Amino acid sequence: RLEVRDLLLANIPDVLNQLLGHKNAKRGTLKVLDALQDERLNKQLFYDILEVILKDGFPELSSL
């Protein structure tokens, strides 16, 4: 986990650094990383993405 954190912080996109500033971009990146460590939230995110894919990919399922 620490290695991923270090690699992520070393590769923050320049756009974020320019838009938010280095300190804020780093802080925001760490917050996103911490949020993605929650198993319950990851499951919910997966189900939400799956629902969007199914609705867009198979519109006939909406009538069921």
C-alpha positions in Angstrom: 0.0 0.0 0.0 2.8 2.4 0.8 4.5 1.7 -2.5 1.3 2.4 -4.4 0.9 5.7 -2.4 4.5 6.7 -3.2 4.1 5.9 -6.9 0.8 7.7 -7.1 2.2 10.8 -5.5 5.2 10.8 -7.8 2.9 10.7 -10.9 0.3 13.3 -10.1 -0.8 14.8 -13.5 0.7 18.2 -14.3 -2.8 19.5 -15.0 -3.8 18.9 -11.4 -0.7 20.5 -10.1 -1.2 23.6 -12.3 -4.9 23.8 -11.5 -4.9 23.2 -7.8 -1.3 23.7 -6.8 1.1 21.0 -5.7 0.1 20.9 -2.1 -3.6 20.7 -2.8 -3.2 18.2 -5.6 -1.2 15.9 -3.3 -3.7 16.2 -0.5 -6.6 15.5 -2.9 -4.8 12.5 -4.3 -4.3 11.1 -0.9 -8.0 11.6 0.0 -9.1 9.7 -3.1 -6.6 6.9 -2.4 -7.9 6.6 1.2 -11.5 6.5 0.0 -10.7 3.7 -2.4 -9.4 1.6 0.4 -12.8 1.1 1.9 -14.2 -2.3 0.9 -17.8 -1.3 1.3 -17.4 1.8 -0.8 -15.6 -0.2 -3.5 -18.5 -2.7 -3.7 -21.0 0.2 -4.0 -18.8 1.8 -6.7 -18.6 -1.5 -8.6 -22.4 -2.0 -8.5 -23.0 1.6 -9.6 -20.7 1.2 -12.6 -22.2 -2.1 -13.5 -25.7 -0.6 -13.4 -24.7 2.2 -15.8 -23.0 -0.3 -18.1 -26.1 -2.6 -18.2 -28.5 0.3 -18.7 -26.5 1.8 -21.5 -25.5 -1.4 -23.1 -28.8 -3.2 -22.9 -31.6 -0.6 -22.9 -34.3 -3.3 -23.3 -33.6 -4.4 -19.7 -35.0 -1.1 -18.4 -38.5 -2.2 -19.4 -38.3 -5.3 -17.1 
